[in-house]
Amino acid sequence: MAGGPGGPIRPHVPGIYRFTATALGASMWFFLMYRAKKDGPVLLGWKHPWDH
């Protein structure tokens, strides 16, 4: 066969891009968990928002 065993291609990106991507991803999950804590039963249909 042509070629040898190759590894995955890993592009070289600046560190600030990786840091920014990690920070934005973490903030997205924190926001989703916060909203799930506040509105989880409504989203799952366990509670109606008009019931007090």
N, C-alpha and C positions, 0 to 999 in steps of 0.2 A: 504494500500500500504506500501511497505517497504521503510524505509527512510523518512526523513522529507524534507521540502523545503530547497534546497541547493542553494547556490549562485554560481557565476562563479568561476572557478579556476583561481587564479591569482598567477603566479609564482613569486618568489622573485629573482630579478636580481640586481647585483651591480649597483650603481648609475652611474658609468663611462660608463657602457654599454648603459644605457638609454640616457645619454648625447651625447655619440658618435653617436648613432642611430639618435637622433634628429638633430645633426649637419650635418651628412651625408645626411639625407633626405632633410633638408633645402637647403644645397648646391646643391643638385640635382635639386630642383625646381628653385633655382636662375639661374642655368646654363640653364635649359630648357626655362625659360622666357627670358633670355638674347639672346639665339639663336633664339627664336620665334620673338624677336624684330628685329634681324638682318636679318633673312631669312624667316620670316613668309609669305610674299607675294609669294616667290618662292615655298615654300612648299605647299601652297594652290592653286598654279597654276594661280595666278593673274598676275605674272610677270615672264618673262623668263630670266634666268641668262645671256644669250648671248645678250639680248637687252640692249642697253646703253641709 
